[in-house]
Amino acid sequence: MTRTRTPVVAGWFTEAKDGEFRLLGTRCSACASVFFPREDSFCRNPVCAGRELTEVPLSRRGRVWSYTDGRYRPPAPYVSDPEAVWQPYTLVAVELAAERMVVLGQAVPGVTTADLAVGMEVEVVPGVLDEEAGTVRTTWHWRPVAANA
């Protein structure tokens, strides 16, 4: 059976056929500020009145700024099967130096807080939030970069 891959939020990332996965932000043409999640109508920089924003791919790699574990079942509207055994997850705040911002996301499955350290290099990779019959809801995850990569 073919399963449809559907982004959790359309327009927040791109998954190219060549395997290139990128988060997508917007850049203000007036002040060059970059935003994620994307903004399409006005610049969120409080000292800028810019209204022309262009889509930009964000850096693939960044450094761990902070991290924690989620040991609770998330509330609605998140999908959480009450019959399923709950699996804790790791949240990572990643600093993207070129964009001068911090982006939050889950670590890849299997990575725990014991595997992370502030300043560690990580990269954004495609992830799966949940799966139902016929549909896979996709998102992004942060994965530690091997020391020799």
VMD Tcl script that draws the C-alpha trace (Angstrom):
set ca {
  {0.00 0.00 0.00}
  {1.35 3.43 -0.97}
  {1.48 5.93 1.87}
  {1.17 9.65 1.34}
  {3.85 11.79 2.98}
  {2.28 14.99 4.30}
  {4.23 17.77 6.06}
  {2.89 18.58 9.52}
  {2.96 22.25 8.52}
  {3.13 23.06 4.81}
  {5.92 25.44 3.79}
  {8.12 25.02 6.87}
  {10.57 22.61 5.21}
  {11.40 21.05 1.89}
  {12.35 17.49 1.11}
  {13.97 17.40 -2.34}
  {14.21 14.26 -4.46}
  {18.02 14.35 -4.18}
  {17.75 13.91 -0.41}
  {18.44 17.57 0.42}
  {16.29 18.45 3.44}
  {16.05 22.07 4.60}
  {13.96 24.14 6.96}
  {12.50 27.16 5.16}
  {12.41 30.64 6.59}
  {11.85 34.11 5.22}
  {14.25 37.05 4.97}
  {13.20 40.70 5.07}
  {14.56 42.66 2.10}
  {14.71 45.86 4.19}
  {16.68 44.71 7.26}
  {17.84 41.17 6.29}
  {16.29 39.61 9.41}
  {15.49 35.92 9.00}
  {12.42 34.29 10.54}
  {11.36 30.75 11.37}
  {8.64 29.78 11.38}
  {8.26 31.69 8.17}
  {6.43 34.99 7.93}
  {4.79 36.03 4.68}
  {3.14 39.37 5.40}
  {5.43 41.67 7.41}
  {8.83 41.89 9.08}
  {8.71 40.84 12.76}
  {11.76 42.97 13.58}
  {10.23 45.71 15.81}
  {12.45 48.45 14.33}
  {11.70 47.57 10.69}
  {8.62 48.37 8.64}
  {9.59 46.02 5.81}
  {6.89 44.10 3.97}
  {8.90 42.33 1.26}
  {9.92 38.87 2.45}
  {11.57 36.14 0.41}
  {11.80 32.42 1.15}
  {15.26 31.24 2.18}
  {16.57 27.79 3.08}
  {18.06 27.76 6.58}
  {21.43 26.31 7.53}
  {21.47 22.52 7.67}
  {23.79 22.48 10.70}
  {23.89 24.31 13.99}
  {25.01 23.95 17.60}
  {23.01 22.73 20.58}
  {21.94 25.78 22.54}
  {19.82 23.85 25.07}
  {17.96 20.55 25.41}
  {15.50 18.70 27.63}
  {13.40 15.58 27.68}
  {9.64 15.32 27.27}
  {8.30 12.75 29.68}
  {4.62 13.57 29.31}
  {2.00 12.64 26.75}
  {1.33 15.82 24.73}
  {-2.15 17.36 24.91}
  {-4.50 17.80 21.95}
  {-4.23 18.71 19.12}
  {-1.15 16.44 19.03}
  {-1.81 12.86 18.07}
  {-1.33 10.59 21.04}
  {-2.86 7.12 21.05}
  {-3.97 6.49 24.65}
  {-3.60 2.73 24.04}
  {0.03 3.00 22.95}
  {2.95 2.78 25.34}
  {4.26 6.30 25.85}
  {7.84 6.92 24.64}
  {9.70 9.95 26.03}
  {11.34 12.22 23.46}
  {14.21 14.70 23.47}
  {13.74 18.37 22.54}
  {16.70 20.33 21.22}
  {17.10 24.09 20.79}
  {19.66 24.62 18.02}
  {21.47 27.87 17.30}
  {21.88 28.62 13.60}
  {24.81 31.05 13.60}
  {24.37 32.39 10.06}
  {20.70 33.24 10.69}
  {21.31 34.43 14.28}
  {18.39 32.40 15.60}
  {17.50 29.35 17.69}
  {15.19 26.68 16.25}
  {13.45 24.11 18.44}
  {12.77 20.54 17.35}
  {12.87 16.92 18.45}
  {16.05 14.88 18.35}
  {16.04 11.82 16.13}
  {14.51 8.78 17.83}
  {16.99 7.07 20.12}
  {18.93 10.24 21.02}
  {18.51 11.09 24.70}
  {19.67 14.00 26.82}
  {22.65 11.85 27.85}
  {23.80 11.92 24.19}
  {23.77 15.73 23.93}
  {25.92 18.61 25.16}
  {25.62 22.37 24.77}
  {27.76 23.41 21.80}
  {27.56 20.01 20.07}
  {27.11 20.18 16.30}
  {23.79 18.81 14.98}
  {22.11 18.69 11.59}
  {18.50 18.86 10.49}
  {17.09 15.67 8.96}
  {13.64 14.51 7.86}
  {11.50 12.98 10.58}
  {8.13 11.39 11.14}
  {5.68 12.82 13.66}
  {3.09 10.07 13.29}
  {1.65 7.53 10.91}
  {-1.91 6.49 10.16}
  {-3.32 4.17 7.54}
  {-2.16 5.64 4.25}
  {-0.60 8.84 5.69}
  {2.81 9.67 7.14}
  {3.01 13.13 8.76}
  {6.53 14.43 8.26}
  {8.51 16.94 10.31}
  {12.18 17.66 11.08}
  {14.53 16.20 13.65}
  {17.96 17.21 14.90}
  {20.72 14.58 14.69}
  {24.18 14.82 16.26}
  {26.96 15.11 13.67}
  {29.60 12.43 14.04}
  {32.93 13.82 15.24}
  {34.63 12.68 12.02}
  {31.94 13.96 9.63}
}
mol new
graphics top color blue
foreach p $ca { graphics top sphere $p radius 0.5 }
foreach p [lrange $ca 0 end-1] q [lrange $ca 1 end] { graphics top cylinder $p $q radius 0.2 }
display resetview
